[in-house]
Amino acid sequence: MLLRAAWRRAAVAVTAAPGPKPAAPTRGLRLRVGDHAPQSAVPADTAAVPEAGPVLRPLYMDVQATTPLDPRVLDAMLPYLINYYGNPHSRTHAYGWESEAAMERARQQVASLIGADPREIIFTSGATESNNIAIKMESHPVAQARV
């Protein structure tokens, strides 16, 4: 929410700046990018800032390392990036307890979405770790017995 408001102010400043505007791309696919946040999510101090319209940007196809972040995900994650940033595996203090509870809620949500048992949901840090776990699980005798 705060990051989105700061981006909005910067976008308005760029569009209001005097001088020649950068040329829009003339070739390739383009995507119209707009802010889909509900108005209630905008802090009161940004209410006076005029809304920048949707921006026409080249379609980004290289999602191997980076993908666009859905504004709903940003809103859900922001408290944990700013206030509740503990290690969920540290069980000796409140920071760890809060993070562990949040991880378990997320695990339950993902499991219910795909019809899985929450114990089957494993969060990893990236594709390489996920691929390694999948390969090791597939080669494990218990995994082969379930198939």
N, C-alpha and C positions, 0 to 999 in steps of 0.2 A: 504494500500500500504506500509506504513512504518512498520506496524506490520508484514506483510508478509515478508518483506525484512529482518527484524530482525530474524524471525523464520528461514528463509533460511540460514542466517549466522550461527545460532546455529546448524542447521542440518548438515551443512558442517563441522563445528568444531567437532561434535560428530562422524561423519563418518570418519574424518581424524585422530581422536585421536588414539594413539598407544594403544596396549593391546588387550585383547580378546573382541570380539563383543558379545553383548547379543544374546542369542538363540532366534530364531523366534518361535512363538507359533506353537506347533505341532498338536493341536486339535482344532476343531471348524471352523467356517467360517472366512475367512480373506478377507479384502478389500484392494485393491491397492490404496493408497492415493497419489495424485500428485498435484502440483500447476498448475492450469489452467489459470493463469493470462496471459494476453498478454504482450509481452516483453516491450511495451511502458509504461506499468504501473510500471516498475522497475526503482527506482531512479538511477541516473548516478553513485553515489558512490558505488553501489552494482554490477555494470556491470562486474567488474573484478573477482567477486566471482564465482567459478564454480558452476553450478547447481547440486543440489543433486537429484538423481533419485527418482522415486516413492518409497514410503515406504510401505511394507506389514504389515498391522496392523490387530488385531482382529476386526471383525465386531461389532460395538457398537449398541446394540439393546435397551438400556434403554433411550429412547428419551422423557420420561415424563418430565424431568427437563432441559435437555440440548440437543441441536441438533447442528450438524456441521453448521458453518456459511459459506454460499456461498461467494466466493471472490468478486463477483459483489456487494453483499450487503455490505460487508466491505468497498469497495471503495466508495459506495454511502453514507454510514453512517459516515465515518471518519471525514469529515468536521464538522458535527454536534456534534461529540463527542469531538472534539478538539477546534474548533473556534466558532461555533454557538450553544452554549449549553444553551440558555435561556429557561425559562418556557413558553410554548406557551399560557398559560392562563394569563400571566402577560402582560397586554396591555398598560402599562405606560412607556415602554422603548424599545429601539431598539432590545435588546436581545430577548424580548418576541415577537416583531413583526416579526423578522427573523424566529424564531422557529414556530410561528403560520403559516406563509406563507409556510414553508416546510411541516408542517403537512397537510395543505390543499392540497398541490400538491400531497402528498402521498395518501390522501383520494381520490382525483380525479383519480389517477392511479389505485388504487385498485378497485374503482367503475367501471371504464371503462373495466377493465380486466374481471370482473364477471357480467357485464351488470346490475349494480345496480345504484341507485341514490346516489350521494355522501353523502346525509344526512342520509342514512341508514348505513353508515360505522362508526363503533364505535371502537376506539383503546382502549384496556385495558392493564393492567399491567401483567395479567397472566390468567391461566385457571380458578381459583376460581372465579375471578371477572367476567369473560366471562360467566361461567355457571350460576352465580347468575342473571346476566342481562337477559340471555336467559329464565330462569325460570320465572322471574318477567314479562318479556314481553309476554310470552305465557299465563300467568294467567291474564293479563290485558284485560279488556273488549274490548278495541279498537283493540287489536291484534287478538282477536277471531272473531271480525266482518269482518276482512280482509280475513280470511281463507275461 
